[in-house]
Amino acid sequence: MEENNHSESPLAEQTEEAANEASCCAKTKERSDQEYKDLIHRLNRVEGQIRGIRGMVERDAYCIDILVQVAAANAALNSFGKVLLANHIKTCVTQDIREGKEETVDELVSILQRFMR
């Protein structure tokens, strides 16, 4: 796998640490620069949409207008999840299966069940 040379802000590092602590285990994944940039771009878009929704609420925007933006933000977040899931299957799951780590299939089934709710 490629080495990660991403410069992150202290806040991003704290958020990542909190996410690792909150997960069931402390697994990590090194991503290519392109994968990293794509995921961050998608998250930035979602974050911007959420800030926009907050602004709409603060400006007392019409409910339907806000709901349209909520639907767009949900679609963007779902798109992010699909891309991340596809990358996970193509890399982590494939590698673990080749190495005989069959528990990864159980982990994948579990996350797919949660993802499809």
PDB file as gemmi writes it, atoms N, CA and C in Angstrom:
CRYST1    1.000    1.000    1.000  90.00  90.00  90.00 P 1                      
ATOM      1  N   MET A   1       0.831  -1.191   0.000  1.00  0.00           N  
ATOM      2  CA  MET A   1       0.000   0.000   0.000  1.00  0.00           C  
ATOM      3  C   MET A   1       0.867   1.242   0.000  1.00  0.00           C  
ATOM      4  N   GLU A   2       0.301   2.348  -0.490  1.00  0.00           N  
ATOM      5  CA  GLU A   2       1.063   3.578  -0.574  1.00  0.00           C  
ATOM      6  C   GLU A   2       1.080   4.292   0.762  1.00  0.00           C  
ATOM      7  N   GLU A   3       2.141   5.034   0.980  1.00  0.00           N  
ATOM      8  CA  GLU A   3       2.267   5.788   2.217  1.00  0.00           C  
ATOM      9  C   GLU A   3       1.438   7.059   2.120  1.00  0.00           C  
ATOM     10  N   ASN A   4       0.833   7.438   3.210  1.00  0.00           N  
ATOM     11  CA  ASN A   4      -0.013   8.627   3.281  1.00  0.00           C  
ATOM     12  C   ASN A   4       0.831   9.835   3.628  1.00  0.00           C  
ATOM     13  N   ASN A   5       0.904  10.818   2.752  1.00  0.00           N  
ATOM     14  CA  ASN A   5       1.654  12.037   3.011  1.00  0.00           C  
ATOM     15  C   ASN A   5       0.728  13.233   3.024  1.00  0.00           C  
ATOM     16  N   HIS A   6      -0.392  13.121   3.683  1.00  0.00           N  
ATOM     17  CA  HIS A   6      -1.385  14.184   3.698  1.00  0.00           C  
ATOM     18  C   HIS A   6      -1.128  15.087   4.889  1.00  0.00           C  
ATOM     19  N   SER A   7      -1.100  16.384   4.642  1.00  0.00           N  
ATOM     20  CA  SER A   7      -0.954  17.309   5.756  1.00  0.00           C  
ATOM     21  C   SER A   7      -2.346  17.623   6.271  1.00  0.00           C  
ATOM     22  N   GLU A   8      -2.569  17.283   7.525  1.00  0.00           N  
ATOM     23  CA  GLU A   8      -3.875  17.495   8.134  1.00  0.00           C  
ATOM     24  C   GLU A   8      -3.754  18.540   9.225  1.00  0.00           C  
ATOM     25  N   SER A   9      -4.838  19.234   9.436  1.00  0.00           N  
ATOM     26  CA  SER A   9      -4.876  20.209  10.517  1.00  0.00           C  
ATOM     27  C   SER A   9      -4.963  19.476  11.849  1.00  0.00           C  
ATOM     28  N   PRO A  10      -4.609  20.152  12.940  1.00  0.00           N  
ATOM     29  CA  PRO A  10      -4.733  19.512  14.257  1.00  0.00           C  
ATOM     30  C   PRO A  10      -6.162  19.065  14.539  1.00  0.00           C  
ATOM     31  N   LEU A  11      -7.157  19.838  14.069  1.00  0.00           N  
ATOM     32  CA  LEU A  11      -8.550  19.459  14.276  1.00  0.00           C  
ATOM     33  C   LEU A  11      -8.871  18.167  13.540  1.00  0.00           C  
ATOM     34  N   ALA A  12      -8.386  18.036  12.304  1.00  0.00           N  
ATOM     35  CA  ALA A  12      -8.618  16.819  11.537  1.00  0.00           C  
ATOM     36  C   ALA A  12      -7.973  15.627  12.223  1.00  0.00           C  
ATOM     37  N   GLU A  13      -6.772  15.836  12.760  1.00  0.00           N  
ATOM     38  CA  GLU A  13      -6.090  14.753  13.470  1.00  0.00           C  
ATOM     39  C   GLU A  13      -6.870  14.352  14.722  1.00  0.00           C  
ATOM     40  N   GLN A  14      -7.401  15.332  15.453  1.00  0.00           N  
ATOM     41  CA  GLN A  14      -8.199  15.033  16.641  1.00  0.00           C  
ATOM     42  C   GLN A  14      -9.463  14.272  16.260  1.00  0.00           C  
ATOM     43  N   THR A  15     -10.104  14.682  15.164  1.00  0.00           N  
ATOM     44  CA  THR A  15     -11.313  14.015  14.705  1.00  0.00           C  
ATOM     45  C   THR A  15     -11.014  12.580  14.314  1.00  0.00           C  
ATOM     46  N   GLU A  16      -9.899  12.372  13.616  1.00  0.00           N  
ATOM     47  CA  GLU A  16      -9.510  11.024  13.221  1.00  0.00           C  
ATOM     48  C   GLU A  16      -9.224  10.163  14.445  1.00  0.00           C  
ATOM     49  N   GLU A  17      -8.525  10.741  15.420  1.00  0.00           N  
ATOM     50  CA  GLU A  17      -8.239   9.994  16.641  1.00  0.00           C  
ATOM     51  C   GLU A  17      -9.532   9.613  17.357  1.00  0.00           C  
ATOM     52  N   ALA A  18     -10.471  10.541  17.432  1.00  0.00           N  
ATOM     53  CA  ALA A  18     -11.749  10.263  18.089  1.00  0.00           C  
ATOM     54  C   ALA A  18     -12.500   9.157  17.350  1.00  0.00           C  
ATOM     55  N   ALA A  19     -12.461   9.193  16.021  1.00  0.00           N  
ATOM     56  CA  ALA A  19     -13.124   8.160  15.228  1.00  0.00           C  
ATOM     57  C   ALA A  19     -12.487   6.800  15.470  1.00  0.00           C  
ATOM     58  N   ASN A  20     -11.153   6.763  15.531  1.00  0.00           N  
ATOM     59  CA  ASN A  20     -10.471   5.500  15.795  1.00  0.00           C  
ATOM     60  C   ASN A  20     -10.811   4.966  17.175  1.00  0.00           C  
ATOM     61  N   GLU A  21     -10.888   5.852  18.160  1.00  0.00           N  
ATOM     62  CA  GLU A  21     -11.220   5.419  19.512  1.00  0.00           C  
ATOM     63  C   GLU A  21     -12.657   4.932  19.597  1.00  0.00           C  
ATOM     64  N   ALA A  22     -13.553   5.538  18.812  1.00  0.00           N  
ATOM     65  CA  ALA A  22     -14.965   5.168  18.860  1.00  0.00           C  
ATOM     66  C   ALA A  22     -15.246   3.875  18.106  1.00  0.00           C  
ATOM     67  N   SER A  23     -14.366   3.483  17.199  1.00  0.00           N  
ATOM     68  CA  SER A  23     -14.604   2.274  16.429  1.00  0.00           C  
ATOM     69  C   SER A  23     -14.346   1.049  17.298  1.00  0.00           C  
ATOM     70  N   CYS A  24     -14.791  -0.101  16.793  1.00  0.00           N  
ATOM     71  CA  CYS A  24     -14.649  -1.337  17.562  1.00  0.00           C  
ATOM     72  C   CYS A  24     -13.191  -1.770  17.643  1.00  0.00           C  
ATOM     73  N   CYS A  25     -12.394  -1.311  16.742  1.00  0.00           N  
ATOM     74  CA  CYS A  25     -10.981  -1.656  16.745  1.00  0.00           C  
ATOM     75  C   CYS A  25     -10.198  -0.501  16.154  1.00  0.00           C  
ATOM     76  N   ALA A  26      -8.894  -0.567  16.240  1.00  0.00           N  
ATOM     77  CA  ALA A  26      -8.069   0.557  15.783  1.00  0.00           C  
ATOM     78  C   ALA A  26      -7.433   0.249  14.434  1.00  0.00           C  
ATOM     79  N   LYS A  27      -8.177  -0.357  13.524  1.00  0.00           N  
ATOM     80  CA  LYS A  27      -7.653  -0.627  12.192  1.00  0.00           C  
ATOM     81  C   LYS A  27      -7.504   0.695  11.449  1.00  0.00           C  
ATOM     82  N   THR A  28      -6.559   0.737  10.552  1.00  0.00           N  
ATOM     83  CA  THR A  28      -6.393   1.911   9.697  1.00  0.00           C  
ATOM     84  C   THR A  28      -6.219   1.439   8.263  1.00  0.00           C  
ATOM     85  N   LYS A  29      -6.326   2.382   7.320  1.00  0.00           N  
ATOM     86  CA  LYS A  29      -6.122   2.070   5.917  1.00  0.00           C  
ATOM     87  C   LYS A  29      -5.364   3.209   5.272  1.00  0.00           C  
ATOM     88  N   GLU A  30      -4.277   2.885   4.628  1.00  0.00           N  
ATOM     89  CA  GLU A  30      -3.534   3.884   3.876  1.00  0.00           C  
ATOM     90  C   GLU A  30      -4.176   4.008   2.513  1.00  0.00           C  
ATOM     91  N   ARG A  31      -4.523   5.247   2.140  1.00  0.00           N  
ATOM     92  CA  ARG A  31      -5.186   5.501   0.875  1.00  0.00           C  
ATOM     93  C   ARG A  31      -4.230   6.173  -0.098  1.00  0.00           C  
ATOM     94  N   SER A  32      -4.457   5.926  -1.380  1.00  0.00           N  
ATOM     95  CA  SER A  32      -3.685   6.637  -2.392  1.00  0.00           C  
ATOM     96  C   SER A  32      -4.056   8.113  -2.315  1.00  0.00           C  
ATOM     97  N   ASP A  33      -3.193   8.960  -2.843  1.00  0.00           N  
ATOM     98  CA  ASP A  33      -3.486  10.388  -2.851  1.00  0.00           C  
ATOM     99  C   ASP A  33      -4.788  10.677  -3.583  1.00  0.00           C  
ATOM    100  N   GLN A  34      -5.029   9.985  -4.695  1.00  0.00           N  
ATOM    101  CA  GLN A  34      -6.254  10.228  -5.478  1.00  0.00           C  
ATOM    102  C   GLN A  34      -7.497   9.834  -4.685  1.00  0.00           C  
ATOM    103  N   GLU A  35      -7.469   8.669  -4.036  1.00  0.00           N  
ATOM    104  CA  GLU A  35      -8.616   8.232  -3.227  1.00  0.00           C  
ATOM    105  C   GLU A  35      -8.865   9.222  -2.092  1.00  0.00           C  
ATOM    106  N   TYR A  36      -7.804   9.630  -1.433  1.00  0.00           N  
ATOM    107  CA  TYR A  36      -7.897  10.584  -0.329  1.00  0.00           C  
ATOM    108  C   TYR A  36      -8.535  11.890  -0.806  1.00  0.00           C  
ATOM    109  N   LYS A  37      -8.016  12.427  -1.916  1.00  0.00           N  
ATOM    110  CA  LYS A  37      -8.533  13.699  -2.443  1.00  0.00           C  
ATOM    111  C   LYS A  37     -10.000  13.585  -2.821  1.00  0.00           C  
ATOM    112  N   ASP A  38     -10.390  12.469  -3.448  1.00  0.00           N  
ATOM    113  CA  ASP A  38     -11.784  12.276  -3.845  1.00  0.00           C  
ATOM    114  C   ASP A  38     -12.699  12.219  -2.629  1.00  0.00           C  
ATOM    115  N   LEU A  39     -12.304  11.465  -1.615  1.00  0.00           N  
ATOM    116  CA  LEU A  39     -13.139  11.352  -0.414  1.00  0.00           C  
ATOM    117  C   LEU A  39     -13.255  12.696   0.305  1.00  0.00           C  
ATOM    118  N   ILE A  40     -12.150  13.397   0.443  1.00  0.00           N  
ATOM    119  CA  ILE A  40     -12.177  14.699   1.110  1.00  0.00           C  
ATOM    120  C   ILE A  40     -13.026  15.687   0.316  1.00  0.00           C  
ATOM    121  N   HIS A  41     -12.920  15.662  -1.010  1.00  0.00           N  
ATOM    122  CA  HIS A  41     -13.733  16.542  -1.854  1.00  0.00           C  
ATOM    123  C   HIS A  41     -15.221  16.279  -1.622  1.00  0.00           C  
ATOM    124  N   ARG A  42     -15.594  15.018  -1.589  1.00  0.00           N  
ATOM    125  CA  ARG A  42     -16.998  14.659  -1.364  1.00  0.00           C  
ATOM    126  C   ARG A  42     -17.460  15.110   0.031  1.00  0.00           C  
ATOM    127  N   LEU A  43     -16.615  14.905   1.036  1.00  0.00           N  
ATOM    128  CA  LEU A  43     -16.983  15.338   2.389  1.00  0.00           C  
ATOM    129  C   LEU A  43     -17.087  16.855   2.495  1.00  0.00           C  
ATOM    130  N   ASN A  44     -16.191  17.558   1.821  1.00  0.00           N  
ATOM    131  CA  ASN A  44     -16.269  19.022   1.823  1.00  0.00           C  
ATOM    132  C   ASN A  44     -17.582  19.495   1.208  1.00  0.00           C  
ATOM    133  N   ARG A  45     -18.017  18.820   0.147  1.00  0.00           N  
ATOM    134  CA  ARG A  45     -19.286  19.166  -0.487  1.00  0.00           C  
ATOM    135  C   ARG A  45     -20.448  18.949   0.486  1.00  0.00           C  
ATOM    136  N   VAL A  46     -20.449  17.819   1.179  1.00  0.00           N  
ATOM    137  CA  VAL A  46     -21.506  17.541   2.155  1.00  0.00           C  
ATOM    138  C   VAL A  46     -21.476  18.573   3.274  1.00  0.00           C  
ATOM    139  N   GLU A  47     -20.280  18.866   3.752  1.00  0.00           N  
ATOM    140  CA  GLU A  47     -20.131  19.848   4.828  1.00  0.00           C  
ATOM    141  C   GLU A  47     -20.671  21.216   4.395  1.00  0.00           C  
ATOM    142  N   GLY A  48     -20.389  21.609   3.173  1.00  0.00           N  
ATOM    143  CA  GLY A  48     -20.906  22.875   2.653  1.00  0.00           C  
ATOM    144  C   GLY A  48     -22.417  22.870   2.565  1.00  0.00           C  
ATOM    145  N   GLN A  49     -22.977  21.737   2.155  1.00  0.00           N  
ATOM    146  CA  GLN A  49     -24.435  21.637   2.081  1.00  0.00           C  
ATOM    147  C   GLN A  49     -25.059  21.746   3.472  1.00  0.00           C  
ATOM    148  N   ILE A  50     -24.450  21.127   4.446  1.00  0.00           N  
ATOM    149  CA  ILE A  50     -24.975  21.189   5.817  1.00  0.00           C  
ATOM    150  C   ILE A  50     -24.900  22.617   6.345  1.00  0.00           C  
ATOM    151  N   ARG A  51     -23.783  23.295   6.088  1.00  0.00           N  
ATOM    152  CA  ARG A  51     -23.685  24.710   6.498  1.00  0.00           C  
ATOM    153  C   ARG A  51     -24.759  25.547   5.799  1.00  0.00           C  
ATOM    154  N   GLY A  52     -25.016  25.243   4.528  1.00  0.00           N  
ATOM    155  CA  GLY A  52     -26.060  25.952   3.794  1.00  0.00           C  
ATOM    156  C   GLY A  52     -27.436  25.723   4.406  1.00  0.00           C  
ATOM    157  N   ILE A  53     -27.698  24.499   4.818  1.00  0.00           N  
ATOM    158  CA  ILE A  53     -28.979  24.182   5.458  1.00  0.00           C  
ATOM    159  C   ILE A  53     -29.108  24.947   6.773  1.00  0.00           C  
ATOM    160  N   ARG A  54     -28.033  24.964   7.537  1.00  0.00           N  
ATOM    161  CA  ARG A  54     -28.058  25.721   8.797  1.00  0.00           C  
ATOM    162  C   ARG A  54     -28.370  27.197   8.526  1.00  0.00           C  
ATOM    163  N   GLY A  55     -27.728  27.750   7.509  1.00  0.00           N  
ATOM    164  CA  GLY A  55     -27.989  29.139   7.150  1.00  0.00           C  
ATOM    165  C   GLY A  55     -29.437  29.362   6.762  1.00  0.00           C  
ATOM    166  N   MET A  56     -30.006  28.413   6.055  1.00  0.00           N  
ATOM    167  CA  MET A  56     -31.408  28.524   5.666  1.00  0.00           C  
ATOM    168  C   MET A  56     -32.311  28.542   6.894  1.00  0.00           C  
ATOM    169  N   VAL A  57     -32.011  27.679   7.866  1.00  0.00           N  
ATOM    170  CA  VAL A  57     -32.805  27.654   9.107  1.00  0.00           C  
ATOM    171  C   VAL A  57     -32.651  28.985   9.837  1.00  0.00           C  
ATOM    172  N   GLU A  58     -31.419  29.480   9.906  1.00  0.00           N  
ATOM    173  CA  GLU A  58     -31.166  30.754  10.585  1.00  0.00           C  
ATOM    174  C   GLU A  58     -31.882  31.914   9.897  1.00  0.00           C  
ATOM    175  N   ARG A  59     -32.075  31.823   8.589  1.00  0.00           N  
ATOM    176  CA  ARG A  59     -32.766  32.880   7.839  1.00  0.00           C  
ATOM    177  C   ARG A  59     -34.271  32.632   7.728  1.00  0.00           C  
ATOM    178  N   ASP A  60     -34.756  31.612   8.421  1.00  0.00           N  
ATOM    179  CA  ASP A  60     -36.184  31.269   8.398  1.00  0.00           C  
ATOM    180  C   ASP A  60     -36.683  30.940   6.995  1.00  0.00           C  
ATOM    181  N   ALA A  61     -35.898  30.186   6.251  1.00  0.00           N  
ATOM    182  CA  ALA A  61     -36.294  29.787   4.898  1.00  0.00           C  
ATOM    183  C   ALA A  61     -37.519  28.876   4.957  1.00  0.00           C  
ATOM    184  N   TYR A  62     -38.214  28.801   3.863  1.00  0.00           N  
ATOM    185  CA  TYR A  62     -39.412  27.976   3.737  1.00  0.00           C  
ATOM    186  C   TYR A  62     -39.044  26.499   3.916  1.00  0.00           C  
ATOM    187  N   CYS A  63     -39.879  25.776   4.627  1.00  0.00           N  
ATOM    188  CA  CYS A  63     -39.601  24.377   4.988  1.00  0.00           C  
ATOM    189  C   CYS A  63     -39.269  23.510   3.768  1.00  0.00           C  
ATOM    190  N   ILE A  64     -40.057  23.629   2.716  1.00  0.00           N  
ATOM    191  CA  ILE A  64     -39.840  22.798   1.533  1.00  0.00           C  
ATOM    192  C   ILE A  64     -38.467  23.079   0.918  1.00  0.00           C  
ATOM    193  N   ASP A  65     -38.059  24.342   0.901  1.00  0.00           N  
ATOM    194  CA  ASP A  65     -36.747  24.685   0.365  1.00  0.00           C  
ATOM    195  C   ASP A  65     -35.632  24.027   1.174  1.00  0.00           C  
ATOM    196  N   ILE A  66     -35.805  24.011   2.489  1.00  0.00           N  
ATOM    197  CA  ILE A  66     -34.820  23.359   3.363  1.00  0.00           C  
ATOM    198  C   ILE A  66     -34.818  21.851   3.125  1.00  0.00           C  
ATOM    199  N   LEU A  67     -36.006  21.272   3.024  1.00  0.00           N  
ATOM    200  CA  LEU A  67     -36.102  19.825   2.811  1.00  0.00           C  
ATOM    201  C   LEU A  67     -35.466  19.395   1.488  1.00  0.00           C  
ATOM    202  N   VAL A  68     -35.578  20.224   0.464  1.00  0.00           N  
ATOM    203  CA  VAL A  68     -34.920  19.920  -0.809  1.00  0.00           C  
ATOM    204  C   VAL A  68     -33.406  19.855  -0.599  1.00  0.00           C  
ATOM    205  N   GLN A  69     -32.873  20.773   0.174  1.00  0.00           N  
ATOM    206  CA  GLN A  69     -31.435  20.777   0.447  1.00  0.00           C  
ATOM    207  C   GLN A  69     -31.025  19.607   1.337  1.00  0.00           C  
ATOM    208  N   VAL A  70     -31.887  19.222   2.264  1.00  0.00           N  
ATOM    209  CA  VAL A  70     -31.620  18.047   3.109  1.00  0.00           C  
ATOM    210  C   VAL A  70     -31.530  16.796   2.230  1.00  0.00           C  
ATOM    211  N   ALA A  71     -32.448  16.674   1.279  1.00  0.00           N  
ATOM    212  CA  ALA A  71     -32.424  15.523   0.366  1.00  0.00           C  
ATOM    213  C   ALA A  71     -31.125  15.514  -0.441  1.00  0.00           C  
ATOM    214  N   ALA A  72     -30.679  16.681  -0.890  1.00  0.00           N  
ATOM    215  CA  ALA A  72     -29.430  16.770  -1.656  1.00  0.00           C  
ATOM    216  C   ALA A  72     -28.235  16.383  -0.787  1.00  0.00           C  
ATOM    217  N   ALA A  73     -28.222  16.826   0.459  1.00  0.00           N  
ATOM    218  CA  ALA A  73     -27.123  16.484   1.365  1.00  0.00           C  
ATOM    219  C   ALA A  73     -27.119  14.983   1.669  1.00  0.00           C  
ATOM    220  N   ASN A  74     -28.305  14.415   1.871  1.00  0.00           N  
ATOM    221  CA  ASN A  74     -28.400  12.964   2.095  1.00  0.00           C  
ATOM    222  C   ASN A  74     -27.885  12.189   0.889  1.00  0.00           C  
ATOM    223  N   ALA A  75     -28.232  12.638  -0.311  1.00  0.00           N  
ATOM    224  CA  ALA A  75     -27.770  11.962  -1.527  1.00  0.00           C  
ATOM    225  C   ALA A  75     -26.253  12.052  -1.637  1.00  0.00           C  
ATOM    226  N   ALA A  76     -25.688  13.215  -1.316  1.00  0.00           N  
ATOM    227  CA  ALA A  76     -24.234  13.378  -1.379  1.00  0.00           C  
ATOM    228  C   ALA A  76     -23.532  12.490  -0.358  1.00  0.00           C  
ATOM    229  N   LEU A  77     -24.082  12.390   0.845  1.00  0.00           N  
ATOM    230  CA  LEU A  77     -23.490  11.540   1.871  1.00  0.00           C  
ATOM    231  C   LEU A  77     -23.616  10.063   1.486  1.00  0.00           C  
ATOM    232  N   ASN A  78     -24.754   9.679   0.914  1.00  0.00           N  
ATOM    233  CA  ASN A  78     -24.911   8.302   0.441  1.00  0.00           C  
ATOM    234  C   ASN A  78     -23.929   7.988  -0.673  1.00  0.00           C  
ATOM    235  N   SER A  79     -23.707   8.946  -1.559  1.00  0.00           N  
ATOM    236  CA  SER A  79     -22.735   8.769  -2.633  1.00  0.00           C  
ATOM    237  C   SER A  79     -21.330   8.564  -2.058  1.00  0.00           C  
ATOM    238  N   PHE A  80     -20.977   9.362  -1.050  1.00  0.00           N  
ATOM    239  CA  PHE A  80     -19.699   9.194  -0.373  1.00  0.00           C  
ATOM    240  C   PHE A  80     -19.580   7.772   0.193  1.00  0.00           C  
ATOM    241  N   GLY A  81     -20.632   7.317   0.858  1.00  0.00           N  
ATOM    242  CA  GLY A  81     -20.620   5.981   1.447  1.00  0.00           C  
ATOM    243  C   GLY A  81     -20.449   4.887   0.404  1.00  0.00           C  
ATOM    244  N   LYS A  82     -21.104   5.044  -0.741  1.00  0.00           N  
ATOM    245  CA  LYS A  82     -20.982   4.052  -1.807  1.00  0.00           C  
ATOM    246  C   LYS A  82     -19.566   3.998  -2.363  1.00  0.00           C  
ATOM    247  N   VAL A  83     -18.965   5.162  -2.553  1.00  0.00           N  
ATOM    248  CA  VAL A  83     -17.584   5.206  -3.063  1.00  0.00           C  
ATOM    249  C   VAL A  83     -16.641   4.575  -2.045  1.00  0.00           C  
ATOM    250  N   LEU A  84     -16.806   4.918  -0.780  1.00  0.00           N  
ATOM    251  CA  LEU A  84     -15.955   4.358   0.271  1.00  0.00           C  
ATOM    252  C   LEU A  84     -16.135   2.843   0.366  1.00  0.00           C  
ATOM    253  N   LEU A  85     -17.377   2.378   0.277  1.00  0.00           N  
ATOM    254  CA  LEU A  85     -17.647   0.945   0.338  1.00  0.00           C  
ATOM    255  C   LEU A  85     -17.014   0.218  -0.846  1.00  0.00           C  
ATOM    256  N   ALA A  86     -17.154   0.775  -2.034  1.00  0.00           N  
ATOM    257  CA  ALA A  86     -16.550   0.153  -3.222  1.00  0.00           C  
ATOM    258  C   ALA A  86     -15.035   0.078  -3.077  1.00  0.00           C  
ATOM    259  N   ASN A  87     -14.420   1.170  -2.616  1.00  0.00           N  
ATOM    260  CA  ASN A  87     -12.966   1.162  -2.403  1.00  0.00           C  
ATOM    261  C   ASN A  87     -12.577   0.117  -1.375  1.00  0.00           C  
ATOM    262  N   HIS A  88     -13.369  -0.011  -0.319  1.00  0.00           N  
ATOM    263  CA  HIS A  88     -13.092  -0.986   0.733  1.00  0.00           C  
ATOM    264  C   HIS A  88     -13.123  -2.417   0.177  1.00  0.00           C  
ATOM    265  N   ILE A  89     -14.146  -2.701  -0.621  1.00  0.00           N  
ATOM    266  CA  ILE A  89     -14.263  -4.047  -1.194  1.00  0.00           C  
ATOM    267  C   ILE A  89     -13.100  -4.328  -2.139  1.00  0.00           C  
ATOM    268  N   LYS A  90     -12.755  -3.341  -2.970  1.00  0.00           N  
ATOM    269  CA  LYS A  90     -11.694  -3.537  -3.962  1.00  0.00           C  
ATOM    270  C   LYS A  90     -10.308  -3.674  -3.338  1.00  0.00           C  
ATOM    271  N   THR A  91     -10.127  -3.125  -2.155  1.00  0.00           N  
ATOM    272  CA  THR A  91      -8.796  -3.151  -1.540  1.00  0.00           C  
ATOM    273  C   THR A  91      -8.772  -4.049  -0.307  1.00  0.00           C  
ATOM    274  N   CYS A  92      -9.316  -3.576   0.776  1.00  0.00           N  
ATOM    275  CA  CYS A  92      -9.214  -4.279   2.067  1.00  0.00           C  
ATOM    276  C   CYS A  92      -9.818  -5.681   2.028  1.00  0.00           C  
ATOM    277  N   VAL A  93     -11.055  -5.782   1.546  1.00  0.00           N  
ATOM    278  CA  VAL A  93     -11.740  -7.079   1.546  1.00  0.00           C  
ATOM    279  C   VAL A  93     -11.012  -8.060   0.634  1.00  0.00           C  
ATOM    280  N   THR A  94     -10.680  -7.610  -0.559  1.00  0.00           N  
ATOM    281  CA  THR A  94      -9.983  -8.481  -1.514  1.00  0.00           C  
ATOM    282  C   THR A  94      -8.663  -8.977  -0.934  1.00  0.00           C  
ATOM    283  N   GLN A  95      -7.896  -8.073  -0.349  1.00  0.00           N  
ATOM    284  CA  GLN A  95      -6.600  -8.464   0.224  1.00  0.00           C  
ATOM    285  C   GLN A  95      -6.790  -9.445   1.380  1.00  0.00           C  
ATOM    286  N   ASP A  96      -7.748  -9.148   2.267  1.00  0.00           N  
ATOM    287  CA  ASP A  96      -7.961 -10.043   3.411  1.00  0.00           C  
ATOM    288  C   ASP A  96      -8.419 -11.432   2.981  1.00  0.00           C  
ATOM    289  N   ILE A  97      -9.265 -11.510   1.973  1.00  0.00           N  
ATOM    290  CA  ILE A  97      -9.715 -12.820   1.489  1.00  0.00           C  
ATOM    291  C   ILE A  97      -8.530 -13.595   0.914  1.00  0.00           C  
ATOM    292  N   ARG A  98      -7.681 -12.904   0.164  1.00  0.00           N  
ATOM    293  CA  ARG A  98      -6.486 -13.562  -0.384  1.00  0.00           C  
ATOM    294  C   ARG A  98      -5.583 -14.078   0.721  1.00  0.00           C  
ATOM    295  N   GLU A  99      -5.578 -13.381   1.857  1.00  0.00           N  
ATOM    296  CA  GLU A  99      -4.739 -13.785   2.991  1.00  0.00           C  
ATOM    297  C   GLU A  99      -5.445 -14.782   3.905  1.00  0.00           C  
ATOM    298  N   GLY A 100      -6.659 -15.190   3.529  1.00  0.00           N  
ATOM    299  CA  GLY A 100      -7.393 -16.183   4.303  1.00  0.00           C  
ATOM    300  C   GLY A 100      -8.121 -15.630   5.517  1.00  0.00           C  
ATOM    301  N   LYS A 101      -8.277 -14.335   5.603  1.00  0.00           N  
ATOM    302  CA  LYS A 101      -8.971 -13.702   6.734  1.00  0.00           C  
ATOM    303  C   LYS A 101     -10.472 -13.653   6.443  1.00  0.00           C  
ATOM    304  N   GLU A 102     -11.125 -14.764   6.655  1.00  0.00           N  
ATOM    305  CA  GLU A 102     -12.540 -14.881   6.297  1.00  0.00           C  
ATOM    306  C   GLU A 102     -13.468 -14.061   7.192  1.00  0.00           C  
ATOM    307  N   GLU A 103     -12.974 -13.627   8.356  1.00  0.00           N  
ATOM    308  CA  GLU A 103     -13.804 -12.787   9.231  1.00  0.00           C  
ATOM    309  C   GLU A 103     -14.143 -11.455   8.566  1.00  0.00           C  
ATOM    310  N   THR A 104     -13.352 -11.089   7.575  1.00  0.00           N  
ATOM    311  CA  THR A 104     -13.616  -9.852   6.839  1.00  0.00           C  
ATOM    312  C   THR A 104     -14.939  -9.938   6.086  1.00  0.00           C  
ATOM    313  N   VAL A 105     -15.292 -11.120   5.616  1.00  0.00           N  
ATOM    314  CA  VAL A 105     -16.575 -11.298   4.930  1.00  0.00           C  
ATOM    315  C   VAL A 105     -17.720 -11.040   5.904  1.00  0.00           C  
ATOM    316  N   ASP A 106     -17.598 -11.541   7.127  1.00  0.00           N  
ATOM    317  CA  ASP A 106     -18.627 -11.295   8.148  1.00  0.00           C  
ATOM    318  C   ASP A 106     -18.740  -9.802   8.444  1.00  0.00           C  
ATOM    319  N   GLU A 107     -17.592  -9.131   8.532  1.00  0.00           N  
ATOM    320  CA  GLU A 107     -17.570  -7.688   8.764  1.00  0.00           C  
ATOM    321  C   GLU A 107     -18.262  -6.952   7.615  1.00  0.00           C  
ATOM    322  N   LEU A 108     -17.992  -7.375   6.384  1.00  0.00           N  
ATOM    323  CA  LEU A 108     -18.608  -6.762   5.215  1.00  0.00           C  
ATOM    324  C   LEU A 108     -20.121  -6.973   5.214  1.00  0.00           C  
ATOM    325  N   VAL A 109     -20.557  -8.173   5.498  1.00  0.00           N  
ATOM    326  CA  VAL A 109     -21.991  -8.462   5.560  1.00  0.00           C  
ATOM    327  C   VAL A 109     -22.659  -7.579   6.607  1.00  0.00           C  
ATOM    328  N   SER A 110     -22.028  -7.446   7.756  1.00  0.00           N  
ATOM    329  CA  SER A 110     -22.575  -6.627   8.836  1.00  0.00           C  
ATOM    330  C   SER A 110     -22.714  -5.160   8.416  1.00  0.00           C  
ATOM    331  N   ILE A 111     -21.683  -4.612   7.784  1.00  0.00           N  
ATOM    332  CA  ILE A 111     -21.752  -3.203   7.395  1.00  0.00           C  
ATOM    333  C   ILE A 111     -22.743  -3.012   6.256  1.00  0.00           C  
ATOM    334  N   LEU A 112     -22.855  -3.982   5.362  1.00  0.00           N  
ATOM    335  CA  LEU A 112     -23.855  -3.882   4.294  1.00  0.00           C  
ATOM    336  C   LEU A 112     -25.273  -3.856   4.863  1.00  0.00           C  
ATOM    337  N   GLN A 113     -25.512  -4.653   5.886  1.00  0.00           N  
ATOM    338  CA  GLN A 113     -26.837  -4.652   6.525  1.00  0.00           C  
ATOM    339  C   GLN A 113     -27.140  -3.291   7.140  1.00  0.00           C  
ATOM    340  N   ARG A 114     -26.147  -2.677   7.777  1.00  0.00           N  
ATOM    341  CA  ARG A 114     -26.331  -1.352   8.373  1.00  0.00           C  
ATOM    342  C   ARG A 114     -26.503  -0.292   7.293  1.00  0.00           C  
ATOM    343  N   PHE A 115     -25.746  -0.431   6.218  1.00  0.00           N  
ATOM    344  CA  PHE A 115     -25.756   0.535   5.130  1.00  0.00           C  
ATOM    345  C   PHE A 115     -27.092   0.520   4.380  1.00  0.00           C  
ATOM    346  N   MET A 116     -27.739  -0.623   4.344  1.00  0.00           N  
ATOM    347  CA  MET A 116     -28.979  -0.765   3.566  1.00  0.00           C  
ATOM    348  C   MET A 116     -30.233  -0.423   4.352  1.00  0.00           C  
ATOM    349  N   ARG A 117     -30.111   0.016   5.564  1.00  0.00           N  
ATOM    350  CA  ARG A 117     -31.295   0.371   6.368  1.00  0.00           C  
ATOM    351  C   ARG A 117     -31.997   1.556   5.815  1.00  0.00           C  
TER     352      ARG A 117                                                      
END                                                                             
